[in-house]
Every structure is written in structure tokens, then in C-alpha cells.
Amino acid sequence: ANLFFEPSTRTRTTFELAAKRLSADVMNLNIEASATRKGESLSDTLRTLEAMQCDMFVVRHQNSGAAAFIADQVAPHISVINAGDGRHAHPTQAMLDMFTIRRVKERFEGLVVAIVGDVAHSRVARSEIRALNTLGVGEIRVVGPKTLIPVQISALGTKVFHQMEAGIAGADVV
């Protein structure tokens, strides 16, 4: 079941297409027309979908931590995939970006990667930083104006740049 609590075109459609290509039956729950709009709790909605024998929930939600909350609520045999939650994470987009980097570069080790833009509000940037660290990238840079870079971002193993030219100089991937 695709549970998209906020608008999405690419992510929802991509998950639906991938599932169908793998011969899965896909249900797209229309949240705007669901009983949650008249007060049904999220837990009740999940119980209803479990009763329909759903094996997996792909979740997109505007609140950070929503996918983890849902994973804690459902039966142990049900998988939950985070398709983006709040400002927290978008691991599936990060995985696609890692796949793209891998197709072009021979290895992750030693690469200098610059993430440019509004890092403060980007769930993708957070997921990419985590993935790049896990894959052993040599240097991760975040580039943007001070107002769009979280103060504590360097604690995640990044170097902070506020000038575009300096931030992308010598980068292997931008």
C-alpha cells in the first residue's frame, strides 16, 4: 500500500511502477478521501490495511519520524519503506542518487561530494550525508547561505561552505 500523506508525483509513481514490475498488487490509499479526514486514527487505518493483508507500506509524510512511528505500530511481518518524512529523511531518493554516482564513478572512497542548496530544509540532503558517510566518501561538503545550512551539520562529518566557488572547487560530484 502506498500511503502518501503529502503530495508526490515522482516518488509515488515510481514505487507503484516498481511494485507492478515485480508482480505486486498495489493499492494507492487516497488520504484526502480516507476516513482519516473524518477523524479515524492512523492506528485504525493501519489495522484496516493489515486486515486487507498488505505486506508493505510505502510511506510519505510531512512529519519527521512518521515512517518509524508507523513501523512501530504495524505487525512485525509488515515492511515499511520511508519515501520521505518531514525534514528528516528521504532514504529512497538518496539510494537513487548513490546508484547514479556509482554508475558514473568507479568507487565512493576518496570522492569529494558537494551538496548545494537549502540543506536546512532538505530531507534528501540528510539521507545523502548518511549514505555517503556509510559508503566511505572522502569528503562531504555542504554549500549554501548561512540561513540555509544547519548550525550543527558539521557534526555529521561535513565541511561547510558559504561561497559556491569554494564549495565546489575540486569536487568530484556536485
C-alpha positions in Angstrom: 0.0 0.0 0.0 1.3 3.4 -0.9 0.5 5.8 2.0 1.2 9.2 0.8 0.1 11.8 3.3 1.6 14.6 1.3 1.6 15.3 -2.5 4.1 13.4 -4.6 4.2 12.6 -8.3 7.6 11.0 -9.0 8.1 9.1 -5.8 4.6 7.6 -5.6 4.5 6.7 -9.3 8.0 5.2 -9.2 7.1 3.0 -6.2 3.8 1.9 -7.9 5.6 1.1 -11.2 8.4 -0.8 -9.5 5.9 -2.9 -7.5 3.9 -3.7 -10.6 7.0 -4.7 -12.5 7.7 -7.1 -9.6 4.2 -8.5 -10.0 2.9 -7.0 -6.8 -0.6 -5.8 -6.3 -0.5 -2.1 -5.5 -3.0 -0.1 -3.5 -2.8 3.7 -3.5 -4.6 5.0 -0.5 -6.2 8.4 -1.3 -5.6 10.1 2.1 -7.8 13.0 1.1 -10.7 10.7 0.6 -9.9 8.3 3.5 -11.6 8.0 6.9 -8.6 9.9 8.5 -10.2 13.1 7.2 -13.3 12.4 9.4 -11.3 11.5 12.5 -10.1 7.9 12.1 -6.8 7.5 13.8 -3.7 6.5 11.9 -3.5 3.3 14.1 -7.1 2.4 13.0 -6.2 3.0 9.3 -3.1 0.7 9.7 -5.2 -2.0 11.3 -7.7 -1.8 8.4 -4.9 -2.2 5.9 -3.3 -5.0 7.9 -6.7 -6.8 7.8 -6.6 -6.5 4.0 -3.3 -8.5 4.1 -1.0 -5.7 3.0 2.7 -6.9 3.2 4.3 -3.5 2.8 3.6 0.2 3.4 5.5 2.8 1.4 5.1 6.0 3.5 5.5 9.7 2.5 4.5 12.0 5.4 5.0 15.7 6.2 6.1 14.9 9.8 9.6 13.8 10.6 9.6 10.3 12.1 6.3 9.3 10.7 7.7 6.2 8.9 9.4 5.0 12.1 6.2 5.6 14.0 4.2 3.5 11.5 6.8 0.8 11.6 6.4 0.6 15.3 2.6 0.3 15.0 2.3 -2.4 12.4 2.7 -6.2 12.8 6.3 -7.5 12.6 5.8 -9.2 9.2 4.8 -5.9 7.5 7.7 -3.9 5.9 7.7 -0.1 6.0 9.7 1.9 3.5 10.3 5.6 4.2 9.6 7.5 1.0 10.3 10.8 2.7 9.3 12.2 6.1 9.2 15.8 7.1 12.7 17.4 7.1 14.2 14.2 8.5 14.9 11.8 5.7 14.3 10.6 2.2 16.4 7.4 2.0 14.9 6.1 -1.2 15.9 9.3 -3.1 19.4 9.1 -1.5 19.7 5.4 -2.7 18.9 6.5 -6.2 21.5 9.3 -6.0 24.1 6.8 -4.7 23.2 4.4 -7.6 23.7 7.3 -10.0 27.1 8.2 -8.5 28.1 4.6 -8.7 27.2 4.3 -12.4 29.5 7.3 -13.2 32.3 6.8 -10.7 34.3 3.7 -10.1 34.2 3.9 -6.3 33.0 6.0 -3.5 36.2 6.0 -1.5 38.1 9.2 -1.9 35.4 11.2 -3.7 34.7 14.8 -2.8 31.0 15.4 -2.9 29.3 18.8 -2.6 25.6 19.1 -1.7 24.4 22.5 -2.7 21.4 24.4 -1.7 18.8 24.5 1.1 20.3 21.8 3.3 18.3 23.1 6.4 15.0 22.0 4.9 16.2 19.1 2.8 15.3 15.6 3.8 17.3 14.3 0.8 20.5 16.1 1.9 20.3 14.4 5.4 19.8 11.0 3.8 22.6 11.6 1.3 25.1 12.6 4.0 24.3 9.4 5.9 24.7 7.3 2.8 27.9 9.0 1.7 29.5 8.5 5.1 28.4 4.8 5.1 29.9 4.3 1.7 33.3 5.9 2.7 33.3 9.1 0.6 36.5 11.1 1.2 34.9 14.4 1.8 31.3 15.7 2.0 30.7 19.3 1.6 27.5 21.3 2.1 27.3 24.6 0.3 24.8 27.4 0.8 24.0 30.6 2.6 24.3 30.6 6.4 20.5 30.8 6.7 20.1 27.5 4.8 22.8 25.4 6.4 22.0 23.9 9.8 24.5 25.1 12.5 25.3 21.5 13.7 25.7 20.0 10.2 29.5 19.6 10.6 28.8 17.1 13.4 27.6 14.7 10.6 31.0 14.7 9.0 30.6 17.5 6.6 32.6 20.6 5.7 30.6 23.8 5.4 31.0 26.3 2.6 29.0 29.5 2.1 30.6 30.5 -1.2 29.7 28.5 -4.2 33.1 28.7 -6.0 35.0 27.5 -2.9 32.4 24.8 -2.1 32.5 23.1 -5.5 36.2 23.6 -6.3 37.8 20.2 -6.8 34.5 18.3 -6.2 34.1 15.0 -8.0 30.3 15.2 -7.6 28.0 18.2 -7.2 
